[in-house]
Amino acid sequence: MHQRPTRTPVRTPAGVLTGSALLAALLMASVTGCSAGGDTRAAAVDAASDFVTALDDQRGADACALLVPDARQAVTDQTHRDCADGVLELDLPRVVRTASTEVHGRAALVHGEGDAVFLARSGSSWLVRAAGCTPVADAPFECVLDGS
């Protein structure tokens, strides 16, 4: 019998951010003008949307191509299947309705309705680092897929 993967905390390079600390950091960066421009933000949203669309269309290989290497390995570790098959088994969002997007340097967070996707800049493109993430009060995000 296949067990559903548990959500794991997302750790950032600066350590663990609690839901409220992350919100405060993102708000402060947007107020001080540290976030990236609209083109970069749109590219991050497009990458998150492409990932979710690939999942919805049952295109596991395409979804895996949009993951950072550690996230691909996490899929394999959690499902005991190759990434292309395993990623379709995870309880990941299938629709992106972007509520907000924050970009800070080489990291992005795309909030949807209920779930969030963390992305990392790789060359000139964005790749998914963690998905199916929900904020937890006074704790890190919990993610179905975490390639941090």
Secondary structure, 3 states (H helix, E strand, C coil): CCCCCCCEECEECCEECCHHHHHHHHHHHHHHCCCCCHHHHHHHHHHHHHHHHHHHCCCHHHHHHCECHHHHHHHHHHHCCCHHHHCCCCCCCCCCCCCEEEEECCEEEEECCCCEEEEEEECCEEEEEEEEEEEECCEEEEEEEECC
